[in-house]
Amino acid sequence: VTLAGSKALVGAPVAQMDALAVARLRAAGAVIVGRTTTVEFAFGGVGLNPHYGTPKNPFDRSSGGRVPGGSSAGAAVSVADAMCIMGLGTDTRGSVRIPAALCGVTGFKPTASRIPKDGVFPLSYTLDSVGPIANSVKCCAIYDAILAGLDTVETSTFVPLPGLRLLVPRCFLLDDLDPLVAAAFSRTVAALEKAGARVVTQTAPQLTNAASIYDNGGFAAPEAWHVHRHLYSKYNDLYDPRVASRISGGKDFNAADYIQLGYAREAAIREARALLRPFDAMIYPTVPVTAPTITEADASDEAYSKLNLLLLRNTGLTNLLDGCAVSVPCHQPGEAPVGLSVAGMGGDDSHILAVASAIQDCLEA
């Protein structure tokens, strides 16, 4: 039974069965050791939860601690702290990859249709996906195979790094990077080139145009309102106000504008496929900053909102493009965690896992 990080579901009926993803894990022999903290209803990238507490980032728990990232905050913290070997999360705009990046572990967001969402509390029907957080790409690939109902892990698809064609898209994804993030990304690109990867930096205005679909809330605002409208009408006072404001923002969303979002997304996907066709993957920083302190994030609603949008900025592109992406750690030992995104289009999951595994092997050599 899950409360989705909310007080509003305290009196809800008890679940009668596992979500299909959890059932598949149990059937494969997994031992479920507990539930982890999430941002209320998975609606946020910072990781704060005023109802049940915020897990502190394992990198730095001093002076009030640093944010873990969200929404799958506890899942990433539990893996980083070695309390478990895999944390299961959902990813609507980065909720697996953001906490993985900020906590220094690996997270995989599959193509949305790859892993069934039966029994998962929805946020956005269009953008939601289910994915694993673990200590390596290879571990994520094993769990992905179980979650997707595959007979075996497609280990034959793992590829050597030399000759891989990697795109660094010159667009908003590289804007305003924290100096530590920029340095880690530059070192990573240099290491990959030295190892034989063919890294191409190319202007990609079509990706910046695609990201503008998130303006005014994108798909999540009206779809979340559809999910919550009845519960919200009864128990809105029990919601985290920061989550409530985002959900209620979809109340007056225009049906014509919602339909237009679908057309705009289809066009963005076509353009992105054309851009990525010559490449094995594109790479960029998972989030543009390292984890700030919880005190900084919680200082005001304005500070929270600004940070939330910044953390969601890069990761949300893959959800919008119905793609798949892995975040792998790329920082130096002792530094604040930084994630590298290895991303591709929908249906390229096995290949992206293979490319990301080769990249991770290179970075850990």
PyMOL commands that set and color helices and strands:
alter all, ss='L'
color gray80, all
select helices_A, chain A and resi 20-27+40-42+73-80+97-103+137-147+155-157+172-174+179-194+205-217+220-238+241-248+255-276+294-297+301-320+349-364
alter helices_A, ss='H'
color red, helices_A
select strands_A, chain A and resi 87-90+106-109+130-134+165-170+198-203+281-285+324-329+339-344
alter strands_A, ss='S'
color yellow, strands_A
deselect
rebuild
show_as cartoon
